Amino acid sequence: MKHRRADFPDGFTFGTATSSYQIEGHGFGGAGSTHWDTYAATPGNVVRAEDGRVACDHYHRYEEDMDLVAGAGFDAYRFSTSWARVLPEGKGQPNEEGLDFYDRLVDAICERGVKPALTLYHWELPSALSDLGGWTNPDVAKWFADYAEVIMGRIGDRVWSTATINEFFCVTWLSHFLGAQAPGLRDIRATARAMHHCLLAHGTAAQALRAMGIDNIGAVFNLEWAEPAERGAKAQQAAAIHDGYYNRFFMDGVFRGSYPQVILDGLEKHLPKGWEQDFPTIQAPMDWCGVNYYTRAILAPSGGAWPGLTPVEGPLEKTVMGWEVYPEGLYRFLKRTAQDYTGDMPIFVTENGMAAHDPIENGAIEDPQRIAYIEAHLDAVLRAIDEGVPVSGYFIWSLLDNYEWSFGYKERFGLVHVDFDSLERTPKASYHAIKAALGRA
């Protein structure tokens, strides 16, 4: 890898990331059912009907996995806690086994000199709360804040940073409008309410954490650069709408206390009554902003009901997910985020990476496309830093091959290969390249 730690500013944080349901093994330790369990159990939702009952068995193998994090020279490890592991019914009596596991995990991270970067919600809504409407129920904001207080009461003294919610777009639009993830709805009214309530839950939890004395609080926005498929006004409008519901709705809500008109044109009549009054809570102060970035979208008008658009395949190199490799989009988002929203606030690239098939050959995994992908996106980060954007860290998705949601175990994002039969871990060439770049050759 052409980059070295010395190429970046002093104090720049290099990390890697995972999420609880994708690696832990949700069948262990007294965890309650999540809406991902029920979504995966519904035929047609997930490749080969796979679920997260075992996943990478991180629940039992976390010491080995933390050795891999430390061994690569990462400064921080971004992980999430499972709401249903902590509170199997979503509220009420905590699961002591779950709390004990996260106690052990955070201690293991700290013992290795790595900074624990916590995410409170990475898509695991307890089924009992989903039965009550989940993100469409306005009470979800209080439920989420109560959960945040329970888990942070146990581990909050040791975590380095805390993100409330990971990827508002996926939690809401992808899951309630497109039906592509749990709970698998296709309902515009549910979508609008989920989008608003998710932001309200973020702000409510952030306020609760401040009241506990927790600091270094942020949120993680997944961003997808939107471009029109052609020069005409209709294609321009399609790109603006995609940018609006994917990117601007959530960032405008948190940082500006408003929603973009291009989205209100389609969603305002479906938002909950009195939604405008919630912005003081949604705008709870943050200490940093997280950006997840993978690809871009090229949009064409499709006619029909709002939003009236359709994605068009682009011409660039693609990963096995079919996502274009477009590092320019990361540079543009870093610039835009600082200019339009965050100013001098630290920005972290909290996820960036790519999926490949990564077969083992003669005991090794060569993944040159992943190394090139990371190099190109680090180029984009350095370019933004050189132009004054306060980018403070970069996290690679993911440490391990894992349960890739609706794609099951088919696609592999990890720096470390996982054999999902034996659960053996094998570092890939990209892991070794990162290790050398960070000074642990």
N, C-alpha and C positions, 0 to 999 in steps of 0.2 A: 504494500500500500504506500502511495506516494506521500501521504500526510503523516506528520509526527505531532506529538503533543506540543512540542515547542512552537509549532506554527500558529497556535491559538493563544489568546490572552492568558495571563496568569489568573488562576482561579477558575478557568473554564471547566465545567463539569462534563465528564464523559460517563455515560451510563448505558445500561441495557434494561429492557422492560419485559414484563409478563403480565398476565392477569389470572386471578384466582381460579375461575371455572375452567379456564383453558389448560391449566397444568396441575392443579392440586389433587384432583380425584374427589368428586363431590359425594361419592358413596361412602366416604370415611368420616369419622369424627363427629357424628351426630348432626350433620348439616341437614337443614330442611329442604324440601322441594323448592325449585325455582321455576320461573316460567320458561327457562331454557330446557329444563327436564321435560316439561309437558310439550313444548314446541318440538323437541327432538323426537318425542314418542309419537308424533302425528305423522303418518306416512306422507312422503313427498317433500318434507321440509328440509331434511338434512341428507347429505350424501351418505348412502348405505345405512341410513337411520342411526348414525353414530351419536353418542352422547358423551358427557363428561364424567361418568361415574368413576373411571380410573384415570383417564387423561395421561399425564406423565408421572402419576403417583408422587408428585412433589410433596404431598402430605407426609410421606414416610422418607423421602429422599432429599429433603430440603438442605441438609448439611452438605451433601455432595454437590447440589446445585449452587450453593453459596460459595463452595470452593471454586467452582467454575467462574463465577462472577469475579471473585477476588483474584483468581489466577490470571485472568485476562488483563488485570490492571484497571478495571472500571472504578470510578470514584463513587458512583451511586447506583442503586438498584431500585428500579421503579416496579412496584408490585401493588396488588389490590387485595382488599379484604372482602370476603363474601358476606353480604347482608344476611343471607339465609344460614350461613354457618354460625354467625354471631347470634342471630335471633331467628330460630327456625320458623316461627310464625310471623316474622316481620316486625313484631312488637311483643311486648310482654316479657316473659322469662328468658334471659340469655342462656346460651349453651356454653357451659363452662369448658367443655372439651375444645370448642372453637376458640374461645378466648385464650385458653392455654396454648393452643397451637400458634396463634399469632404472637403471643409472648415469646415462645421459643424461637420463632422465625426472626423476629426483630432482634432478639439477643444474638442470634447467629450472624445476622448482617453486621451488627455493630462490632462483634468480636473480631471480625475480619477487616475492620477499618474501613468499611463501606458505609455510605450514607443511605439510610432507608427513606425512599421517596414513596409515600403512600398515596394510593387512590382509593377513595371510599366506595365508589360505585363504578364497576366496569361490567354493567349489563345484567347483573344477577338479581332480579327482583324476586323476593319470596312469593311462591305461588299463592299463599294465603292473602297477600296484598293484591296480587293480580286478580284474584276472585272479587275483590272490592273495587275493581276498576283501575288499579295500578296507577300509571302516570296520568290517567284521565280524571282521577279523583283529587280534588283540591287538598284533601287531608294528607296526601303523599308528602307534602313539604314538611309537615310536622313529624310524620313517621320517619322520614329520612334524617331529620335533625336529631331525633331521639336515638336512632341507630348510631349516628356519628358520635353522640355523647357516650354511648355505651362502649364502643370500641376504643375511642380516644381516652376514655377513663382508664383503660388498661395499658395502652401502648403509646399514648400521646406524649409521654415524657421522653421518648427516645427517637421518635421519627424526626427526620430532617425537614421534610416538606410534606404538605398535605394538599392533594387535589380533591375537590368535592366530587365532581362527575367527569367521567371520561366520554367524550364524543357525543355531545348533545344531539347532533344530527342523527346518529345511528340509534340512540335511545328512543328517538321520537319519529322523525320522518321515515327513515328506512324501515322501522318496525311497525309503524301505525298507518302509514300511507302506502308504501310499496309492499308491505307484508313480507319483506325479505329476511327478517329476523324476529325473534320473540318480542311481543306476543303474536306476531303474524297477522295484524289487522290491515284492512284496506278501507279506511274510513276517514274522510277529511275532517269531520267534526272531532273525532277522537284525536287525530293528528294535531290539530290546532290547540286543543286543550293539553295534550301531552307536552307540546313544545313550550307552552307558557308555564305549566306546572313544573317542568323539569328545571327551568331557570329559577322559578320561585323556590324550589327545593335547594338549589345551589345556594341562593342567598340566605335562606333560613338556616341552613347548616353552617355556612360561613359565620353568621352572627353567633350561633351557638358555640362554635369553636373559639371565637374571640372571647366570649364570656367565660370560657374555661381557662383562658390564658394561653391558648394555642396561637402561634404565629407562623409565618412563612406559608400562607394559604394561597392557593390558586385554583384554576380550573383548566380543563384541557379541551380545546376546540379542534375537531378534525376539519380540515379545509381542503377543498378541491377546486383548483383553478378552472374557471369557466370561460370558454371561448366560443364565439359564434361559428357555425359551419360555413357561413357565407357572409357577404357584405350587406345584405338586405336588412331593412329595419326589423322584419319579423324574426330573423335569426338573432339579431342584436338583442331583441326583447327576450327571446328564449334564454340566451346566456345570462341576461340580467336577472331573470326569475330564478334560474338555477343558483346563481351566485347569492341571490337573496335568501332562499330557503335553506341552502346548504351552509353558507358562511355568515352572511350579514345579519340574519335574524338573531342569532345567538350572541354575536359580538356586539351588535347594536344594543341589544337588551342589557347586557352586562356593563358595557362601557359608556353608553349614551343615554340609557333610559328611554328607549323608543324602539319601534320596529319599522323596518323599511316599508315605504308605501307600496312598492312593487309586490310585496307579500301580503300586506293588509288588503290589497285589492282582491285577493283570492281567499284569505283566511279570516278577515276581521269578523264577519258575521258568525263564525264558528268559535271564536274565542270566548272564554268564560266571562260572565257579567262582572264589570268592575276591574277588568284586567289592567287598565291604566294605573290603578292605585297601587299596584304591586311593585312598581319600579324602584321605590326607595329600598325595598328589601332585595330585589334582584341585583341592585347596584352595590351590594355590600362590598367594602373595600377589599382589594386583592393585593398580594405582595408580588406576584409573578403571573405570567400568562404562558400556558402550554399550547403548543401547536403540533398537531399530528399531520403529517403530509406524506402522500404516496404518489399522486397522479393528477391528471387534469381530465376535464370533460369537454367534449366538443358538442354543441347543441344546435339542433335544427327545430323549426316549428313543426308541429304535428297536427294542428287544428284540434277540434274537439274541446272537451271541458278543460278548465284551468287545472294545471299550469300550461297545457298545450305545447309540450316540447318532447323531443326524443333525442337520446344520445346518438352520435355518429362515430363510427370507428375512425381513429386517427392514424396517421402514417408512420408514427415513430415505433422504435423497438418496444416490445411488450414483455411483461412478465407472464408466468403461467396463469395468473389471474386474469389476463387480458388487459392489464393496466399499462398504459403508456409510461415509459420512462421519460419524465419531463422535469429535471431538476430546476429549470428556470422558474417553474411555478413556486418552488420553495423560496427562492430568492425574492420573488415578487410578493409573496405573502409576508415574509419577514419585514420587508420594506413597508408594505401597506399596514400591517398590524401596528408597527411603531408610529407611523405617520397618522393614521386615522383613529387609533384607539388607545394605545398604551404609553406613548411618549417615552419617558426614561425608565419605565418599569422593565425589569429583566424579562426576557423572552427565552423560553426553553423549547427546543425541538424535542418534544416528549415521545414521539414515535416517528421513525422513518426506517424503511427496510423493504425487502421484496421476497416474494415466494418463488421457489423453484422446485424441481422434483428431487434433486440431490441424492442420487443413488450412491451407495457405498461400492467402491471398486478397489479391491486389494486392501481392504481395511481403511481406506481413506475417502474423503469426500472433497472433490475439487469443485469450487463454486465461483469461478472467475466473474460471472455476470453480477453476483452479489457484491463482490469486492469493487467492481467498476461502478456499480450503483451507489454504494456508500461513498466512494471517492468523489463522484460527480456531485452528490448532495452536500458533502463537506465543502467542496468548491463553492457552492451556492451560499453556504453559511459564512465562509470566510469573506466572500464578496460583500455580503450584507454587513458584516462586522467592519470591514474596511470603509464602508460608507456610513458608519456611525450608528448602525442598529445595535442595541444592547442585547445581543444574543449571548446567553450565559451558559448554555449547555446543550448537549446533543445526546439523545438516547436511541439506541438501535432496537428496533423490533425485529426479532425477538431473541431472548437468550436461547430458548428451546423450540424445536419443532413441537407443535401443540395441537389442541383441538381448535380448528379454525372455523368455529361456528357453523354456518350452513354448509360449509365445504367439508365438514368432518375432519378426518385426519389425512385428507388427500394432498393438501398443499402445505408446503414447508417454508416457514419464514425464519427458522432458527439459525443462530450461529453454531449451535450444537445439534447434531442429528440425534433423534430419539427413535429407537426401534420399538414400535408400539406393541410388539409381542413380548420381547425380553425386557423392555424399558432401559436397555443399555444406552448410555450417552456416549457419543463420539464427536469431539470438536471438529468442525469443518475447516477448510483452508481459510475461510473468512475470519473465524475465531483466532487462528494463529496470526493472521495478518493484523488484526486489531491488537492482539497482545504485543506484537512487535512495535506497532505504531505508538502504543501507550507506554512503552519502555519496559515491557516484561518478557522480552525475547528469551 
